[in-house]
């Protein structure tokens, strides 16, 4: 590889702002903040709003559209005549 043309690919710590969950992965991300890890390493820190620890899709807390008070059924009955062929 040519020197000086590739981004710095290194370990980066991502921290979930809603619950403090941290995980380390490799990235080219440029950050201004750093964090001292439990093992003594000092890594660049990227703060994120949601991770797999807090996102409703991964935690199973999302709401199903079918359970929202019959709104889907109301929509289907209202527009059912549009889908019929003559």
C-alpha positions in Angstrom: 0.0 0.0 0.0 1.1 3.5 -0.6 2.0 5.5 2.5 0.1 8.6 3.4 -3.1 8.1 1.3 -5.1 5.8 3.6 -7.1 6.9 6.6 -5.9 5.9 10.1 -7.8 2.6 10.8 -7.7 2.0 14.5 -9.7 0.9 17.6 -12.5 3.3 18.5 -14.8 3.2 21.5 -18.5 4.0 20.8 -20.6 5.0 23.8 -24.4 5.0 24.0 -25.6 8.3 25.6 -28.9 6.8 26.9 -27.4 4.1 29.1 -23.6 4.4 29.0 -23.1 1.1 27.1 -19.6 1.0 25.5 -18.2 -1.2 22.8 -14.9 -1.1 20.9 -14.6 -1.7 17.2 -12.2 -0.6 14.5 -12.9 2.5 12.5 -11.4 5.4 10.5 -13.6 7.8 12.4 -11.9 11.1 13.5 -12.9 12.2 17.0 -11.7 14.9 19.4 -12.6 13.1 22.6 -10.8 10.1 24.1 -11.7 7.7 26.9 -9.6 5.6 29.3 -10.7 2.0 29.0 -10.6 -0.5 31.9 -7.6 -2.3 30.4 -5.6 0.9 30.5 -5.8 1.8 26.8 -6.8 5.3 25.8 -9.1 5.2 22.8 -10.9 7.8 20.6 -14.5 8.2 21.8 -17.6 8.5 19.6 -20.9 9.2 21.4 -24.0 7.8 19.8 -27.7 8.3 20.5 -28.7 4.6 20.2 -27.1 1.2 20.0 -28.3 -2.3 19.9 -28.6 -2.1 23.7 -31.3 0.6 23.6 -32.8 0.6 20.1 -36.4 -0.7 20.2 -35.8 -3.1 17.3 -33.1 -5.0 19.2 -34.7 -4.8 22.7 -38.1 -6.0 21.6 -39.9 -3.0 22.9 -41.2 -1.6 19.6 -44.9 -1.3 19.1 -46.6 -3.4 16.4 -48.7 -1.4 14.0 -51.4 -4.0 14.2 -51.9 -3.4 17.9 -52.5 0.4 17.8 -56.2 0.5 18.4 -57.5 -0.8 15.1 -56.0 1.9 12.9 -54.8 -0.5 10.3 -58.2 -2.2 10.1 -59.9 1.2 9.9 -57.6 2.1 7.0 -58.2 -1.2 5.2 -62.0 -0.9 5.4 -61.9 2.8 4.3 -59.9 2.1 1.2 -60.9 -1.5 0.4 -63.1 -0.4 -2.5 -60.0 1.1 -4.3 -58.3 -2.3 -4.6 -61.3 -4.1 -6.2 -61.2 -4.6 -10.0 -64.3 -4.2 -12.0 
